[in-house]
Amino acid sequence: MNIEKLKKLPELKPYLPAAYIYKTRLNGIDELLNVEWLHEDIEPSLEEELVHHLLSHPVFMTSVQNEKGEEWDVRMESFSSFRESSESVTVSHMSDEDYDQKIMEIAMWLISLCHWDRGNQDSLDSH
């Protein structure tokens, strides 16, 4: 997902801070999961495509924990920060019920990061 390309699409400009923070927070997770998700060739042109892309990362179907049993939460810290403060990190799948709750919380978090009232500004800062 290329943030600079999102800046060119008026419908997606409110999502710029959310997309930027999302990308920063998930940096490094793809290596752990052995997937390529944050690659630059994803170019959503509609709000629905962007939201779908943001919420469909494979990591959201898992629980990422460290050796102390602490679970990484994308809303609270970056994966790289979590990994740096951990001796080891493990990934396990979660139940459908837990997944539904997690996706709802992440969706609400992403929405809270958007600039709904700033029109077509290119700012990447959240509120």
C-alpha positions in Angstrom: 0.0 0.0 0.0 1.6 3.2 -1.2 0.6 6.2 1.0 1.7 8.7 -1.7 -0.8 7.2 -4.1 -3.6 7.3 -1.5 -2.9 11.1 -1.3 -4.0 11.5 -4.9 -7.5 10.0 -4.3 -9.9 12.5 -2.6 -12.2 9.8 -1.3 -9.3 8.1 0.6 -7.6 11.2 2.0 -9.5 10.9 5.4 -7.8 7.5 5.7 -4.3 8.7 5.3 -3.4 8.8 9.0 -5.0 5.4 9.6 -3.2 3.8 6.7 0.1 5.3 7.7 -0.2 4.3 11.4 -1.4 0.8 10.3 1.5 0.3 8.0 4.0 1.5 10.7 2.4 -0.7 13.4 2.5 -3.9 11.2 6.0 -3.4 9.9 7.9 -6.7 10.5 4.9 -8.9 11.0 5.0 -10.2 7.5 8.4 -11.9 8.1 7.0 -13.6 11.2 4.0 -15.0 9.3 5.9 -15.6 6.1 3.5 -13.5 4.1 3.8 -10.5 1.9 1.0 -8.1 2.8 2.3 -4.6 3.2 3.8 -4.6 -0.3 3.6 -1.5 -2.4 1.5 -2.8 -5.3 -1.8 -2.7 -3.5 -3.6 0.3 -4.9 -7.2 0.6 -3.5 -9.2 3.2 -5.4 -12.4 3.0 -3.3 -13.1 3.4 0.4 -14.5 -0.2 0.5 -11.3 -1.6 -1.1 -9.1 0.2 1.3 -11.0 -0.8 4.4 -11.2 -4.4 3.2 -7.4 -4.5 2.7 -6.7 -3.0 6.1 -8.9 -5.4 7.9 -8.0 -8.6 6.1 -4.4 -8.9 7.1 -3.7 -12.6 8.1 -2.3 -11.5 11.5 -5.7 -10.5 12.6 -6.8 -14.2 12.5 -4.0 -15.0 15.1 -2.9 -14.2 18.5 0.8 -13.1 18.7 2.2 -13.6 22.2 5.6 -13.3 23.8 7.2 -15.6 26.3 5.4 -13.8 29.2 2.0 -14.5 27.7 1.5 -10.9 26.7 -0.4 -10.4 23.5 0.6 -7.9 20.9 -2.2 -5.4 20.1 -1.8 -3.4 16.9 -3.8 -0.6 18.6 -1.3 -0.2 21.4 2.2 -0.6 19.9 4.1 -1.5 16.7 5.0 -5.1 16.1 8.7 -4.2 15.9 8.5 -2.6 19.4 6.7 -5.7 20.8 9.2 -8.0 19.2 12.2 -6.0 20.4 10.9 -6.1 24.0 10.3 -9.9 23.8 12.7 -12.8 24.0 10.5 -14.9 21.8 7.2 -14.5 19.9 4.7 -17.2 19.0 1.6 -17.2 16.8 -1.5 -19.2 17.3 -4.9 -19.2 15.6 -7.9 -17.8 17.4 -11.5 -18.8 17.6 -14.1 -17.2 15.2 -15.7 -15.4 18.1 -12.4 -13.9 19.3 -11.6 -13.0 15.6 -14.9 -11.2 15.2 -14.3 -9.2 18.4 -10.7 -8.4 17.4 -11.7 -7.2 13.9 -14.5 -5.0 15.4 -12.0 -3.4 17.8 -9.4 -2.8 15.0 -12.0 -1.3 12.7 -13.2 1.1 15.4 -9.5 2.0 16.1 -8.8 2.6 12.4 -11.9 4.8 12.1 -10.9 6.8 15.1 -7.5 7.6 13.4 -9.2 9.1 10.3 -9.5 12.8 9.5 -13.2 13.0 8.8 -13.4 16.7 9.4 -10.3 17.9 7.6 -11.4 17.5 4.0 -8.7 16.9 1.5 -5.7 17.5 3.7 -2.6 15.3 3.1 -1.7 15.1 6.8 -0.5 11.8 8.2 -1.0 12.9 11.8 -3.8 11.4 13.7 -6.1 13.5 15.9 
